[in-house]
Amino acid sequence: MDVELEPGREAVVRVPVATLWASPDAVRPVDRPALAGDPDVPAWVAGLDHDQQVGDCVLSQLLLGEQVLVTELRADGWAHVVAVEQPAAKLDPRGYPGWLPTAQLAPLLPQRQRSPLFVIDALVADLHATPGGPPALPGVVLGTRLHRAGPLFDGWLPCHVPGHTEPLWVSETDVVPLPAERPEAKEVLAVADRLRGLVYIWGGLSSLGIDCSGLVHLAWRRFGVTLPRDADDQAEATTPLALGEELPGDLYFFARPGRRIHHVGIVTAEPQGDQRRMLHACYRQRRLVEEQLPADRLATLVGAHRV
C-alpha cells in the first residue's frame, strides 16, 4: 500500500540537501537550481553573487533523511513543514518552520528507522546503486545520518535511503558509526575546522555552504547532539562561562547593545589577555575563517558558553 504525504504527518527529506524558504514567493530566479526535485545545490551556491549569498529568503537547510512535520501542502508543489530536528523555540516549539518543494520530500517509513545509524564523516560523499557502481545519489554531505540495511560487503555499506526502494551503498571510508557517547568539545572543533574556507550562505547548514549558527549546529550534529538552529537559541541552550574560563570548543556569542544575539563562533584557543581566537562563518568575509577577534568584534562579545 502506497503512503502519501499528508498534512499532520511526518515526512523525510529525500535529497542530499533541501533548502528551507521563507515563502514560495520569496525565491529568486538565481535559486532555480535549488528548487528542483533533484536540486543542484553546488550549482546554486556557485551562482550566487556577494549580495545574494545573504538573502533572507533562505531560512535553513535540511539533510537527507531529516524528519519534518508536514503542516500544509499546496497544489503548486510547495509544502509548509516544521523541521523537528532543528529546535527553534522562539518560532515554533516543534521545530524550525518554513517551505520546501514537495518533490524533495518522501513519506516516513518507520520500519526503516529501527536499523543501526551511521553518519557521513566525509565533507561530501556519493551513494551508489551497487557496491563500486556509478553514483545514484551524489553530493550527500557531512553530518547526514544513514540507516544500515545489511552487512558490509567488500568495503561498502548498504543503507536505507528515502525515495529509494532498494538500498544504496556508501563507501565505508565515508561513514562512521553514530557515537554512543557525548563527544569532547575539541572533537567537535576538529570537525568544524575541516570546513575552514567554506563559502558563507545565509541559512546554510551543510558542507556546501554555511552560516555561523549552522556551523555550530552541524558540527555537533555530526556526533548525534542536537542543538538549536539559531545563535540566540543556542545561547539559551548552553551554559554561560565567566570570560577567561573558555576553552577550545566552547562558544562565543555576540550582540549589539539592546539587541538579541546575532552571531556565534567556536573558541579555538585559550584567551591570552584581551586576545581571543575563534572559528566562525563570517558574514563580512563571506567565508568560514579562524582568526583573532578584531576590536569591533570584541566590542560586541557578550559571553562565552559551553555545550
C-alpha positions as CSV (number, residue, x, y, z in Angstrom):
1,M,0.0,0.0,0.0
2,D,1.4,3.4,-1.0
3,V,2.0,6.0,1.6
4,E,1.3,9.6,0.6
5,L,2.4,12.9,2.1
6,E,-0.3,14.4,4.2
7,P,-0.7,17.5,6.4
8,G,-0.3,16.4,10.0
9,R,2.1,13.5,9.2
10,E,5.9,13.4,9.4
11,A,7.9,13.0,6.2
12,V,11.7,12.9,5.4
13,V,14.0,14.7,3.1
14,R,14.8,12.6,0.0
15,V,17.5,14.8,-1.5
16,P,21.1,15.4,-0.2
17,V,20.4,19.0,0.8
18,A,17.0,20.7,0.8
19,T,16.7,24.4,1.4
20,L,14.0,25.8,3.7
21,W,12.5,29.0,2.3
22,A,10.7,31.9,4.0
23,S,7.8,31.6,1.4
24,P,7.3,30.2,-2.1
25,D,7.0,33.8,-3.3
26,A,10.4,34.8,-1.8
27,V,12.6,32.6,-4.1
28,R,14.6,34.4,-6.8
29,P,15.5,33.4,-10.4
30,V,19.0,32.6,-9.2
31,D,17.5,30.0,-6.8
32,R,16.2,27.7,-9.6
33,P,18.9,25.0,-9.2
34,A,18.0,24.6,-5.5
35,L,14.2,24.1,-6.2
36,A,14.3,21.1,-8.5
37,G,13.1,17.6,-7.4
38,D,16.8,16.7,-7.6
39,P,18.4,20.0,-6.6
40,D,21.9,21.0,-7.7
41,V,23.0,22.8,-4.5
42,P,26.6,23.3,-5.6
43,A,25.5,25.0,-8.8
44,W,23.1,27.2,-6.8
45,V,25.8,28.2,-4.4
46,A,28.2,28.9,-7.3
47,G,25.6,31.1,-9.0
48,L,25.1,33.4,-6.0
49,D,26.8,36.8,-6.0
50,H,28.1,38.6,-2.9
51,D,24.7,40.1,-2.0
52,Q,22.6,37.0,-2.9
53,Q,24.7,34.9,-0.5
54,V,22.9,36.7,2.4
55,G,19.4,36.9,1.0
56,D,16.9,36.5,3.9
57,C,14.6,34.3,1.7
58,V,16.7,31.3,3.0
59,L,15.9,30.2,6.5
60,S,17.8,26.9,6.9
61,Q,18.7,23.7,5.2
62,L,17.8,20.1,5.8
63,L,19.9,17.0,5.1
64,L,19.0,13.7,3.5
65,G,16.7,11.6,5.9
66,E,16.0,14.6,8.2
67,Q,12.4,14.4,9.5
68,V,9.8,17.1,9.1
69,L,6.2,17.6,10.2
70,V,4.1,18.5,7.1
71,T,1.6,21.2,8.0
72,E,0.4,22.3,4.6
73,L,0.5,21.0,1.0
74,R,-0.1,23.4,-1.9
75,A,-1.3,22.5,-5.3
76,D,1.6,24.4,-6.9
77,G,4.2,21.9,-5.4
78,W,5.2,23.5,-2.2
79,A,4.9,22.1,1.3
80,H,5.0,24.0,4.6
81,V,6.9,22.0,7.2
82,V,8.4,22.1,10.6
83,A,11.9,20.8,10.8
84,V,11.6,18.9,14.0
85,E,15.4,18.1,14.3
86,Q,16.2,21.9,14.3
87,P,14.9,23.4,17.6
88,A,13.7,27.0,17.2
89,A,11.8,27.8,20.4
90,K,11.1,31.4,19.5
91,L,9.5,30.4,16.2
92,D,7.7,27.1,16.9
93,P,8.1,24.8,19.9
94,R,8.0,21.8,17.4
95,G,11.0,23.0,15.4
96,Y,12.0,25.3,12.5
97,P,9.1,26.3,10.2
98,G,9.4,27.1,6.5
99,W,8.7,26.0,3.0
100,L,10.1,23.2,0.8
101,P,9.3,21.9,-2.7
102,T,7.1,18.9,-2.1
103,A,9.2,16.9,-4.5
104,Q,12.1,17.0,-2.1
105,L,10.2,15.0,0.5
106,A,9.3,11.3,0.9
107,P,6.8,9.7,3.3
108,L,8.3,8.5,6.6
109,L,8.6,4.7,6.7
110,P,9.1,3.8,10.4
111,Q,10.3,0.3,9.8
112,R,13.5,1.6,8.2
113,Q,14.2,3.9,11.2
114,R,15.0,0.9,13.5
115,S,18.3,-0.1,11.9
116,P,21.7,1.0,13.2
117,L,22.7,4.5,12.5
118,F,25.9,5.7,10.7
119,V,26.8,9.3,9.9
120,I,28.6,10.7,6.9
121,D,32.1,11.9,8.0
122,A,33.4,12.9,4.6
123,L,32.7,16.5,3.6
124,V,30.8,15.2,0.6
125,A,30.0,11.5,-0.4
126,D,28.2,9.7,-3.1
127,L,25.7,6.9,-2.7
128,H,25.7,4.1,-5.2
129,A,23.1,1.7,-6.6
130,T,25.7,-1.2,-6.4
131,P,29.0,-1.5,-4.5
132,G,31.5,0.5,-6.5
133,G,29.0,1.2,-9.2
134,P,28.1,4.7,-10.6
135,P,26.7,7.2,-8.2
136,A,22.9,7.0,-7.8
137,L,22.7,9.9,-5.3
138,P,25.7,12.2,-5.4
139,G,26.5,15.0,-3.0
140,V,25.5,13.6,0.4
141,V,27.1,15.9,3.0
142,L,28.9,15.7,6.3
143,G,26.5,15.0,9.2
144,T,23.9,13.1,7.2
145,R,22.6,10.1,9.2
146,L,22.1,6.8,7.3
147,H,20.2,3.7,8.5
148,R,22.2,0.5,7.8
149,A,20.4,-2.0,5.6
150,G,22.6,-5.0,5.8
151,P,26.2,-6.3,6.3
152,L,29.3,-4.7,5.0
153,F,30.3,-6.0,1.5
154,D,33.8,-5.5,0.1
155,G,34.2,-2.1,1.8
156,W,30.7,-0.9,1.0
157,L,27.8,-0.4,3.4
158,P,24.2,-0.8,2.3
159,C,21.8,1.8,3.7
160,H,18.1,2.7,3.5
161,V,17.5,6.0,1.7
162,P,14.2,7.9,1.4
163,G,12.7,7.7,-2.0
164,H,14.6,4.5,-3.0
165,T,13.0,1.1,-2.7
166,E,16.3,-0.7,-2.8
167,P,19.3,0.0,-0.5
168,L,22.0,2.3,-1.8
169,W,25.7,1.8,-1.0
170,V,28.2,4.1,0.6
171,S,32.0,3.5,0.9
172,E,32.9,2.6,4.5
173,T,35.7,5.2,4.3
174,D,33.0,8.0,4.1
175,V,31.0,7.0,7.2
176,V,31.4,6.3,10.9
177,P,29.0,4.8,13.5
178,L,26.9,7.4,15.2
179,P,28.8,7.8,18.6
180,A,27.0,6.4,21.6
181,E,28.9,8.8,24.0
182,R,28.9,12.6,24.1
183,P,32.0,14.0,22.3
184,E,34.6,16.2,23.8
185,A,34.4,19.8,22.6
186,K,37.8,19.5,21.0
187,E,36.5,16.7,18.8
188,V,33.6,18.9,17.6
189,L,36.1,21.7,16.9
190,A,38.2,19.4,14.8
191,V,35.2,18.6,12.6
192,A,34.2,22.2,12.3
193,D,37.8,23.1,11.4
194,R,37.7,20.8,8.4
195,L,35.2,23.3,6.9
196,R,37.6,26.2,7.0
197,G,37.4,28.3,3.9
198,L,33.8,27.2,3.1
199,V,31.6,29.8,1.5
200,Y,29.2,31.7,3.7
201,I,25.5,31.3,2.8
202,W,22.8,32.9,5.0
203,G,20.7,29.9,6.2
204,G,23.3,27.4,5.0
205,L,23.7,24.2,7.0
206,S,26.0,22.0,5.0
207,S,29.5,21.4,3.8
208,L,28.4,23.1,0.6
209,G,27.8,26.5,2.2
210,I,27.0,27.5,5.8
211,D,26.3,30.3,8.2
212,C,27.5,30.9,11.8
213,S,24.9,29.1,13.8
214,G,24.7,26.4,11.0
215,L,28.3,25.6,11.7
216,V,27.7,25.1,15.4
217,H,24.6,23.0,14.8
218,L,26.2,20.8,12.1
219,A,29.4,20.2,14.0
220,W,27.5,18.9,17.0
221,R,25.0,17.0,14.8
222,R,27.9,15.0,13.4
223,F,28.2,13.5,16.9
224,G,24.5,12.9,17.4
225,V,24.0,16.0,19.6
226,T,21.0,18.3,18.7
227,L,21.5,22.0,19.3
228,P,19.0,24.7,18.3
229,R,19.3,26.2,14.8
230,D,19.8,29.9,15.5
231,A,22.5,31.6,17.6
232,D,20.2,33.2,20.2
233,D,18.5,29.9,20.8
234,Q,21.9,28.2,21.0
235,A,22.9,30.7,23.7
236,E,19.8,29.7,25.7
237,A,20.6,26.0,25.4
238,T,24.2,26.2,26.6
239,T,25.9,27.0,29.9
240,P,27.4,30.5,30.4
241,L,31.0,30.8,31.5
242,A,32.9,33.7,33.0
243,L,35.0,35.3,30.3
244,G,38.5,33.9,30.7
245,E,37.4,30.4,31.5
246,E,36.6,29.4,27.9
247,L,38.5,26.5,26.3
248,P,38.8,25.4,22.7
249,G,35.4,24.0,21.5
250,D,33.4,26.4,23.7
251,L,31.2,29.1,22.0
252,Y,31.5,32.9,21.8
253,F,28.2,34.9,21.4
254,F,27.8,38.4,20.1
255,A,25.1,41.1,20.3
256,R,24.8,44.8,19.7
257,P,23.7,46.9,22.7
258,G,20.0,46.3,23.4
259,R,19.7,43.7,20.6
260,R,19.4,39.9,20.7
261,I,22.4,37.7,19.9
262,H,23.1,37.7,16.2
263,H,26.4,35.8,15.9
264,V,28.3,32.8,17.3
265,G,31.8,31.3,16.8
266,I,33.7,28.4,18.2
267,V,36.6,29.1,20.5
268,T,39.9,27.8,19.1
269,A,42.4,28.8,21.8
270,E,42.5,29.8,25.4
271,P,42.4,33.6,25.8
272,Q,45.6,35.5,26.2
273,G,44.8,38.7,28.0
274,D,42.3,40.5,25.7
275,Q,43.3,38.4,22.7
276,R,40.7,35.8,21.7
277,R,40.5,33.5,18.7
278,M,37.6,31.7,17.1
279,L,36.5,29.7,14.1
280,H,33.3,31.1,12.5
281,A,31.3,31.6,9.4
282,C,31.9,35.3,8.8
283,Y,29.2,37.4,7.2
284,R,31.7,40.1,6.4
285,Q,34.2,37.9,4.6
286,R,31.6,35.5,3.2
287,R,33.9,32.6,4.3
288,L,34.4,30.3,7.3
289,V,37.6,31.6,8.9
290,E,39.7,31.1,12.0
291,E,41.0,34.4,13.3
292,Q,41.8,36.6,16.3
293,L,38.8,38.7,17.2
294,P,39.3,42.3,15.9
295,A,38.4,45.2,18.2
296,D,35.0,45.8,16.6
297,R,34.1,42.2,17.1
298,L,35.3,42.2,20.7
299,A,33.1,45.2,21.4
300,T,30.0,43.0,20.7
301,L,31.2,39.9,22.6
302,V,28.5,39.2,25.2
303,G,29.6,35.9,26.6
304,A,31.3,32.5,26.4
305,H,29.2,29.3,26.7
306,R,29.8,25.6,27.0
307,V,27.7,22.9,25.3
